[in-house]
């Protein structure tokens, strides 16, 4: 016993050490070639600035910006070259590096003003509000937004009633600057707010690679390469600059899959002796010219699409190369000739009717609404809709119905729902839908948080943090309560949530009285508490229902949700998540304490789908439940009609059988213990009717099952359990409950990181008891994952835990006592690193055909060691605990206790 008390203290000390490791240690490590140099200006990493990391980078190093850590208000300028075999890599993780600084207005009498250091006409700058550039009318110079310039040329005045928050002004010359360097790779970076170029390349250099980059709101170009630089851009978007891309001199550029639009001057401009190879480039709605070639610019054009503008003269004032252009052209300079001089291939002209709608306002138009843009695309059949940057507040959800072959580009666009009983997106019957770049949030937030001001054995008194929602009846009488330490970490001696009764004293103070487990004895004044509204609001941020083809979310961010984040139901094809982030948002206005929560419940929850999600390069944290839950329906037979037909009931009409197909497998489970007792093939179903709130369904089978049908048997259909899922190269951390909760077959889990979770990193097994979520799992591989610091509170190691392992194979029944049914098969757990775990590293039962090999386990069982849990009958034998399993192979694992 004393050993495990000591280990508990050591375990929590290790958490503190990880969070506060000295910079000297990190710096010593990163001096070695090929190290990862982590940057987070909020702290907790070796480097707080780009400049600091850059000064340490050598060939082979990778500079990594923490997700959610931007914007970085500095210039990224790496002066060292990499090598052909060891390039210097910058992984931006979708963060913004910016030349903007925040504007601080002063109150002068009855108006808010800001004074420029120099007259605007002689020293122009970019001014942005809530992420959207405030342009000027070409003829009058009037700002097309809630700000005006006085006649003195230096004083800016806000329109009465306009907030002074979220205004920015460009102050730095470049954002990403390269000069005489080679062998660099820049990924997933957004560059805004420069006085010149977002991405600026000078001198001589080769093998410069840019992947998935964005440049917007820059005074000159979004991207510009000079001299003899040679580079490649793959996947990019450039808008709201003077020019989108302008490469000059003798530079060489390969540009693939790039969108250039809504710039105030030129879209794509290639003069001098440049060489460019363009593939899948789309250009539209630029002010002065869409595509212009001058001098001896040479290159190739493959699938380069250009739209003619709907205006004849540039509508916006420009300050750079095109400032004297009077007339708007589609193809300018040599690009207007046929054949195009010095070029192979030519741009293809698209019809005006299919051109994406302009997103910049003019003197005669306003910024179009998000809903109107999407509905127009659905109505007209446009294949691309681009959303205007900035913050857009919604009062009702946006419906995307029957979208086919549609791309919605929303980089720089934030959708904020103002009603916590409304979803943000409802997607229905989509086929090949891509949604890119959007950020989702709620205001008011669907949770509140506060500081504990008094503690007794039975009650907690707390005060809501400044800037967070008031207490009201919307939280219900027994809201879910989560306990934290002041550093934002989960309370180490708490359960992962409680259901106390809430007594509201004032709208800013309340008392929580326990209704279940005791409060931790170490809970103290100054600790934090979060109350979420998942049960009362019962609303999910994004719903994907009944899709007939793929739906893809790329580079999207979710900051809060009243309940689940992304919800998939009844889909026939995969929903794909690439570079999707769920994290806490920025500190609310008027607040000092940062947010402690992202979504109130699961980040991604998929049920009753024919195919599970594909999750790649995602980062999920700080939510109130699992990162991923995949399952299907588990239903009880209430009436047997024949040897091939039976009935079941449900509380209301439900769509969970919509995706069924003739020939699907129906698995029968015994009443009481849920043993798998037979199978049959599905033929059809019918909704019989609803009476007194209960709906009856008929199920017909192709042939009789190998076990006769009987009342009180249970059944599931594994093809509806969201099978065939893939989760790879992602990071799950700092949240309640489990990382992956898998109740479906045919899965691959590889190369992920799991850190600081209250419960297991990965669980495989059905929730037959209570939740009635199916089912038994077959054919899953878990490999090459890195799992650490699992069980950061007492939930995982507590008596009664049915998943006492960082990786757990289990079954949840109504009895939760041995012997358990055995229904899992063909599970492989290999080459994982598992360390600093409160319980076993791997715990498995109820499985046939288990392989555990090549895993490294360090410092497991730190709180709960070998023994039998009398409340469940589950046995822990050590770091790898396998019991009540058949045909198991455990080999070549390295264990250090």
N, C-alpha and C positions, 0 to 999 in steps of 0.2 A: 504493500500500500504506500509506504513512504517513498518508494521509487517513483510511483506514478504521480504523487503530489509534487515531488521534485521536478519530474519531467514536465508537469503542467506549467510550473514556474519558468522552466527553461524554455518551453515552447513559446510562451508569451514574451519572454525576454528576446528570443530570436526575432519575433515580429518587430520589436522596437529597434533591434540592431539593424535589420533590413531597412527600416524606414529612415534610420539616422546614420547610416554608414558614412564614414568620413570621406570628404572629397579627396584626401590624400590617397586613400586606398584605391578609389576609382581612377584617379589620375594616373597612378602607377600602373594599373591594369591597362588603361587605354593607350599607354605608350607602346604597347605591343601592336605590331602590324595586324590588321584584320579585325580589330576590336570594334564593338558597337559603342558609339559615343552618344549617350542619351541626353536630350536637351528638354528641359521643362522649366519655364520661367517662374512657375508656381513653387518650385522647390522639389526636393525628394529625388533628384537625379544629379549626376556629376556636374552638369553644366546648366546654368540658368540662361545663358545667352548663346546665340549663334556664334558670335565673335569668339567666345571662349572655346567652344568646341572646334571651330575652324583653326584656331591657333595650335591645336593639338593634333589635327588630322594629318596623317601620312598616307602614302599609297596603300590601298587595301582597306582603309577604314570606312566605316559607314556611320554618318551622322543621322540620328533618328530624332525627329520631333515628336514629342508625346502628343497623342490625340487629345484635343480639347485644350491645348496649352497656348494657342495663339490668341490674338495676332501678335507677331513679333515685329516690333517697331524699330527695326535696324536693317542694315544692308547685309545680304549674304554675299561675301566676296572671298572665295577660296583662291589664294595666290599660288598654291602648290599644284603641280601636276600629279596625276596618278601615272600608272603604267598600263600597257596593253593587257597585262595579266592581273593587275591589281589596281583597278580604277578607284578613285575616291567617289563614294556614293552618298547622296543626300536623300533620305526618305522623309518626305514632308508630311506624310499621313493626312493629306488634305488640309493642312493648316495654312493660314495666311501669313505671308511676310509682306510688310507694307511700308510704304513711304509716308503714309498718313500719320499725323498726330491729331489728338482730340482738340477741338475748338472750345475755348472757354469764353463764353459771352459775359458781358457786364451789363448791368441794368442802369440805364441812363434816363432818368425821369420816368417815363412810362413805356420805354422800348428796350429791347435787348439788342446790343450791338457788339461787333467784333471788328477790331482795327488791324488791317494788313500792314506789314512793315514797309511795303512799297506799293505804288499804284498798280492796280490789277492789269491795266493795259500794257504796262512795260514789264511787269513780272507776273504773268498769269499763273494761276494755280488751279488744281482740281479741288472742288468742294463737293463733299458727299454727305448725304443725310440718310441714316439707317441703311447704309450700304449702297445707295443709289446715287450716281453722279448727277449733280444739278447742272444741266447744260444751259447754254445761252442761245437765244434766238439770233440767227445770222444777221438780220437787218437791224434790230433795235439794241442788241446786246442784253436784253432783259433776261434775267435768270428764270428758267422754267421750273420754278419751285418756290417754296415759301421763304424766300430771302431776296433782298434787293441791294444793289450797290449805289451808294450816294454819289453825288456829282463830284465829290473830292477824289473819287477813284480808289479810296482806301477803306472806307467805312461800310461794313455790311450790316444790314438791319433785318431782323427776323419779322415775318408777318405776324401781327397780333394773334395770340393764341397758339403759336407754334412752340413746341417743346425745345428747350435748349440742349436736350440730351441727344446723343448719337450723331453729332456733327463732327466731320473730320476735314482736315486740310492737308494737302501734300506739302512735305517739307524736305524729303530726301531725294537726291538726284536719281539714284537707281534703287531697285529692289534686289534683283539677283544680277550681280555683275561679274563678268569673267574677262580677264585680260592676259593674253599670252600663256594660256594653260591648255593642257590636253588631258584626255582620258578621265573625264568626269561623267557621272550619271546623276540626273536630277529627276526625282519621281514625286508625283502627287503634291505639287506645290501650287499655291495660288499667290500671284504677285499683283498688288494693287498700290495705287496712290503715289506713284513716283512723279517727280518733276520732269523726268525724261522717260526712260523705258522701264517696263516691268522686268523684262529679261534683256540684258544688254551684253553683247559679246564684242570684244575688240582684240586686235593683234593677230597673232598666228596660233592656231590650235587645231588638233584633230581629235576624232573620236569623242566628241561631246554629244551626249545623249540626253534628251528630254522626253519623259514619259508621263502622260496624263497631267498636263500643266494647264493653268489658266492665267491669263493676263487681262485685267480690266481696270477701268478708272485710272488710267495713266495719262499724263499730259502729252506724251509723244507716242511711242509705239507700245503695244502689248509685248511684242517680241521684235528684236532688231539685231542682226548679225552684220559685222563690219570686217573690213580688211581681208585677211585670208583665213578666217575661221571656217571650219568644216564641222557641221553638226547635223543631228537628226531629231525631228520632232515627231513623236507618235502619240496620237490622241491629245488634242488640245482645243481650247476655245478662247477666242480673243474678241472682246467687245468693249464699247464705251471708252475707247482710247481715241487719240487723234487719228492714228492709223492702227489697223490690226496687226499686220506683220509687214515690215519694210526691211528688206535685206539689201545691202549695198556693197560697193567696191568689188572685190574678187571672192566674196564669200560663197561657200557651197552648202546647200541645205537640202535635206530630204524631208519632205513634209507629208505625213500620212494620217488620214482620218482626223481632220481638223475643221472646225467651224469658225468662220470669220464674219462677224455681222454687227450691225448697229454701232459701228465706229463713226465718228463725226467727219472724218476725212476719207482717206483711202482704206479699202478693205485689205487687199493684198497688193503690195507695190514692190516690184523687182526691177531696179535699174542697173546701170553700169555693166560690169562684166560678171555678174552673179550667175551661178549655175544652180538650178532648182529642179528637183524631181518631185512632182506633186501627184499624190494618189489619194482618192476619196476626200477631196477638199470641197467644202460648200461655202459659198460667199453670197451675202445678201444684205440689203438695207443699210449699206454704208453711205455716208453723206455725199462725198465728192465723186468716187469711182469705186466699182466693185473689184475689178482686177485690172492692174495697169503694168505694162512692160515698157521699159525705156532702154535706149542705147543698145548694147549688144548682149543684153540678158538672154541666157539660153537655158534650155531645160526640157523636161517632158511633162505632159499633162495626161493623167489617166483618171477618168471619172471625176473630172473637175466640174462642178455644177455652179452656175452663176445665175442669179435672178436679177432682172431689171428692176430698178427702184420705182416706187410709185410717185416720186417727185422729180422735177426737172432741174431744180436748183438746190444747192446744199441748204438744208434747213437750220443747221447749227453753226455757230461761230467756231472757227478753227484757229490754231496758233502755230502750226508747224508747216510741213511741206505743201499742203494743199490749201493754205489759207487764202490764196489769191484766185483759186478756181471758181469760176462763175456758174458753170453748168455741170450737172451731174451726168456722168457717163457710166455705162455698164462695163464695157471693155475699153480701156484707155491706152493710148500710145500704141506700141506694136501689137498689143493684144487684140486691137480692133481689125487687124489685117487678116486676110485669108489667102494663102496659108500664113500662119503666124511666123514671122522671121525668127530664125535660129531655134525654133522649137519643134519638138515632135509631139503631135497631138494638140488639141485646142479645147478651150472651155466649152461646155454644153450649156446652152441657154434654156432655162426653165420658164414655164408659163407663169404669169403674174398671179393667177388664181391659186396656185399651189405654193406660193412664197409664204414663209412664216410671217406672221403679222409683226410690224414694227413695235418694239417695246420702249423706245425712247419717246418722250413727249415732244411735241412741237408747239408753236404758238397757237395752233388751231386744234390740238388734240391733247389728251391726257394719257397717263400711264394706264394701259388696259388692265382690267381685273383678271385675276388668276382664273376664276371660274369661267368667265367669258372666253378666254383664250382656249381653255381645254374643251369647252363645249363646242366652240367653232371648229376645232380640229376634228372632233368626233362627227360633227355634222357634215363638214366639207370633205372629209377623207384625207386631210393633210397628213403626211407621214411624220412631220416634225412640228412641235410647238415649243417655242422658247419663252420662258417666263421672265418677267422683269425682275432685276435684282432688288433687294431691299426687304423690309419687314411688311408682311401683309397680314392683317388681322381678320379673322373669319368669325362669323356668327353661326354658320351652319356648315355641314360637311360638304365636300366636293365629291360628286358622283362621277365615276368613270365607267360607263357601261358600254359593253360591246366594242371596246377599243381593239383594233386589229392593225398590226404592223405600225404602231405609233411609238414615237420617241418623245418624251417630255424632258426637256433640258432645263434644270432649275438651279444651276450653280450660282451661289450668291443670294438665293431666294429663301427666306424664312417664312413659314406659315405658322401663325399663332392662333390657336383656337381659343375663343373667349368664353366658351360654354363647356364646362367639364362633363356635361351629359351628351356631348356631341363628338363623334369621330372627326378626324381631319380628312381622311380619304376613305371612300368606299368603292372598291374596284370589283366589278362584276362581269363575268363572261369575257374576259380579255384573252387575246391571242397575240403573242409576240409584242408585249408592251414593255417598254424600257422607261424607267423613271430615274433620272440622274441629278445629283447635286442638291436636292432639297434638304432643308432643315425643318424639323417639326417640334413644336413646343406648345404649352398651354399657359394662359395668363387670364385669371389667377391660377396659380399652381394647384394641382389636385392633391396636395399634401401640405402639411405645415410642420414646423419644427420649433423647438424651444429648449430652454435651459431649465434643468431641475433646480428648484429653490428650496424644497423640503422633502424629506424621505422618512417614512415610517415602515413598519413591517408590512402594512397593508396598502399604503397609498403613496402617491407621488404628487407633489404640487409643482407646477411648471409655469413658466412665462414664455410666450411666443416670441421668437426672434423678430427684431425689427425687419420690416420689409416682407414678411411672410404672411400668408392668409390668416384672417381672423378665425377664431373658433365660432362655429355655428352649428345648427341642427344638421347641416349637410354631412357632418362627420359621423352621424349615427350615435347610438347610445354606447356601443362597444367597438370603437375603431381599432384596427390593427395598430399596435404600438411597437416601435423598434428603438432599442437603447444603444447609444453611442457614447464613446469617450469624446472629450473636447477636441481631440486631434482628428476627429472624423472617422475613426476606426470603430468597428462593432465592439460593443462591450464584451470583454473576454469571458465574463462569468454569467452572461445572460443566455436565455433561450433566444432563438433567432427572431421571434416575435411573440407578443402577448395580446390578449383580448380583454383588456380591463374595461370597467364602466367609466364613462366620461361625465364629469360634472363641470359645467361651464360656470366659472365665477364671474369673469368679465370676458369681453371678446378677445382679451390678450392673456388671460390666466385661466387655468383649469386644474382639476384634481382627477387623477387616475387611480381607481381602486381595483386591486387585483381580483380576478374572478377565477384564476387558475393557479399556475405555479407562483411561488413566492418571487418577489423581486430579489435580485442578487444582493447578498449581504454586503458586497463591496460597492454597491450603487451609492453615489454620493452627490451632495450639492455641487453643481457645476457640470455634471454630466448632461448629455443631450438626449432628447426624445423626438422621434418622428411619428406623426399620426397620418396614416394614409386613408384615402377615400375609395379604395377599390371596390368595396361592397356596396356603398351607397350610390356611387356614380355608375359603376358597372359598365363602363364605356371604354372601348379600345381605340387607340389612335389611328391605326391603319388596318383596314379589313380587305382581304383578298378572297373572294368567293367565286366558285363555279367557273374558274378559268378553264378554257379549252386548249390553250397553248401556254407557252412560257410567259412569266412575268419577272422582270429583272429590276432590282433596286441596286444602283451603283453610286458610290460616293455620297450616300445620304446619311443624315444624322438625326437621331431622335433624342430629345432632351427631357421629355416628361410624357406621361400618359396616365389617365385616371385608373386604368387597369392594365390590360395587356398592351404590348407595343405593337408588334406585327402579328396579325391573326390570319391563318389560312384555313379555309373550310371548303370541302367538296371540289377541290381542284383536280383536274385530270392530268396536268403536266406540272413540271417543277417550278417553284418560285425560287429565284436566284438572288442571293445577297452577296454583293462584292464590295468590299471596302465600306461596309456599313458600320456606323458607330452608334452605340447607345451609351450615353454618359450624362453626368450632371451638366446643367447649363450654367450660364453666367450668374453671378450673384445678383439677386433682384434689386431693383431700384430702392434705395433707402435702407438696404440691408448691409450688415457687416459680415455676418457669418455666411460662408459658402453653402450652396445646396448640398444636402446629404443624400438625396434620392434622384433617380432618373424615372423609370417607369415604376408604377406601384406594384405590378405583378410581372408575369413572365415577359422577357424581351421578345421572344419569338415562340408562338404557340400554334402548332399545326395538328389538326384532327380531321378525320373522315376524308382524307385526300388519297388519291391513287398513287401519288408520288410525294415523297418528303422533300424538304428544301435542300438546296445546295448553298452552303455557307463558306465563303472564302475571304481571307484577309479582313476579317471583321474584328471589332473591339467592343466588348459588351461589359458594362460595369454598373454598379450602384443601384440596381433595380431591386424591387421588393420580393422577387421570386426567381425561378429558374431562368437561365439564359435561353435554353431551348427545351421544349416539351413536344414530343411527337407521340400520338396515340390514336386510337379509334374507338368506336362504340362497343360497349359490353352490355348485353341485353338479356333479359330473362324471359324464358318461354312461359306464357301464361295459359295457353290452350293448345292442345294437339288436335288438328283437324283430320289428318291421315298420316300414313307412314312417310309422306313427302311434303307435308304442309303443316304449318303451325302459326300461332299468333303470338305477338308480344304487345305490350302497351307502353306508352310514354306520356309524360304530363301534358304535352302539347304537340301539335304537328311539327315535325322536324325534317330537315333535309339530309340527314346523315346517310341515307341509302341512295341518294341521287347518283353518286358515281359508280354504283354497282354495275357489273357486266355479267352476262350469262357465262357460267363456268367458274365464277369466283368460288373460293373455298369458304365453306361454313364450318367453323370449328366448334364442337360441342364440349362443354365443361360440366363436370358433375356438380350437383347441388351440394353446398356445404364446404367442400374442400377445393373445388375448382380444378380437379384433375382433368387433364385432356382425355376425353373418352371416345371421341369419334369425329369423323369429318364427312362432309357431303358437298355437292356442287350446287351453287346457287342458280335458280331459274328466273324468278321474278318476285316482285313485291307489290302490294296494293295497300293503300290507305283505306281502311274500312270506314272509319268515321270517328267523331269526337263526341263524347258524352260526359257531362259534368267535369270538364277540364281534362279528361283522360282520352288519349288517342289510341286506337287499335290498328295494328298493321297485320296483314297476312304475308307470310314468307312461303314461297314454293321452291322445292328442290327438284333437281333433274332426276335423281335416283334416291332411294332410301339410304340413310346413313348407316354405317356399319355398327352403330349402337342405336337401338330404337329411341325415337323421340319421346320425351316425357316432360310433364309440367315441372317447373322449377329448375330445369337445366338452364345453363347459360350458354350464350353463343357470341362469337365475334367473327368478323370477316377480315382476315389479315391484309387483303388488298386495299382495305379502307383505313389501315392504321398508319398511313403516311410512310410507306416503305421506300427503300432506294434513296436514302438520304446520304449526303456527303458533308462533312465538316472538316475543313482543313485550314492550316496557316492562320488561325484566329486566336484571340486573346480573351479569356473570360476571367473576370477578377473583381474582387471587392464588392461582393453582393451577397444577399441572403440566399439560402437554399442551395440547389444543385447547379452545377454547370450545365450538364446535358442530362435530360431525363428521357430515356429512350424506351419506348414501348412498341417499336416497330422493327421489322426485319430488314435485312440486306442493307447494312450501313457501313460506312467507312469513316473513321475518326482518326485523323493523322496530322502530325506536326503542329499541334495546338499548344497553347500555354494556359494553365489554370492556376490561379493564385488567390489566396486569402478569401476563401469561401466558407460559409457557415456549415454547409453539408458537403456531401461527396462531390467530386469533380465530375464523375460519370456514373450514372446508375442505369443498369439494364434490367428491366422487369416491369410487370404489369401492376396496376393499381386496382386489383379486383375488389378489394375492400374499400368502402367509403366512396372513393371517387368513381368507381366503376369504369375505369379506363383500361382498354386492352392494348396490347396483349402479350402473349409469349413471344420471345425474340429468337430468331434464327439468323445465322450467317452475318455476323458483325465482326469487323476487325478494328482494333484499337492499337495504333502503333505510332512510335516516334513522337509521343507527346511529352511535355514537361509539366509536371504537376507538383506544386509546393504550397505549404502553409494552408492545408485543408483542415477545417474544423476550428475556426478562429473563435468560436464561442462554445458553449457546452452542448449544443443541439446534437452534433454528430456523435459525441462520446457518451451521451446520456444513456441511462438504463432505458431499454425499450426501443432503441434505434434499430431499424430493420435494414439499414445500409451502413454497417460499421466498417467501411473501407473507403479510401480515396476513389478507387474504382470498385463498384459493388454490383454483383449479379444477384438478384433477389426476387422475391415475390411477396406482394402485400395481399393477404387474405382477410377474411372477417375475424379469424381466430388469432392469427399471429402467434402460433405455437407449433412446435414440431410434432409430428413430421410434416414437412411442407411438400406440396406437389412439385413435380419436376417436369418442366415443359420447355426450357430453353435448350438450344442446340447450336453447335458449331460456332463458338465464340473464340476469337484469337486476341490475346493481349500480349504484345511483344514490343521490345526495344523502347519502352517508356522509362523516363526518369521520374521517380516519385520520392519526394523528400519532405521532411518536417510535417508529419501527419499526426493528428491527435489519436487516430485509431490505426487499423491495419492499412497497409498500402493497397493491397488487393484482397477483397473478401468476396467469396463466391459460393453459392449453393443453388439448388434447383436447376442444375444444368447438366446436359449430356454432350460430351464432345468439347471439352475446354482445353485450350492450349495457352500456357503462361510461360513465356520464354524470353530470355535476353533482356529482362528488365533490370534496372538498377534502383534499389530501394535504400534510402538513407534516412535514419532517424524517424522511424515510424513508431506507432503505439506509444506516443509521448504521454498520453493521458490514460487511455484504456488499453491494457495489456492482455496477455493470454487469460482465457477463462470463459465461462459460460454465463450468458445473460439469462437468468432464471425467468424473466418476464417474457422472453421470446424463444428461448431454447437455442439461440444462435451461439456458435462457438467461435472464438478468436484463438487461433493457435500461434500467431506471430505476424510478421510483416506480410506474408502471403498465407491467407487462411482459406482453405478449400474444404468444404464438408458437404455431405449429402449430395455428392456429384458423381457422375458416371463417366468413365472413359476420359480421364483427365491426364494431361501431360504438363508437368512442371519441370523446366530444365533451363540450365545455363543462366540463372538469375543471380545477380550480385546483391548481397544484402549486408548493410552495415548498420547495426543497431546502436 
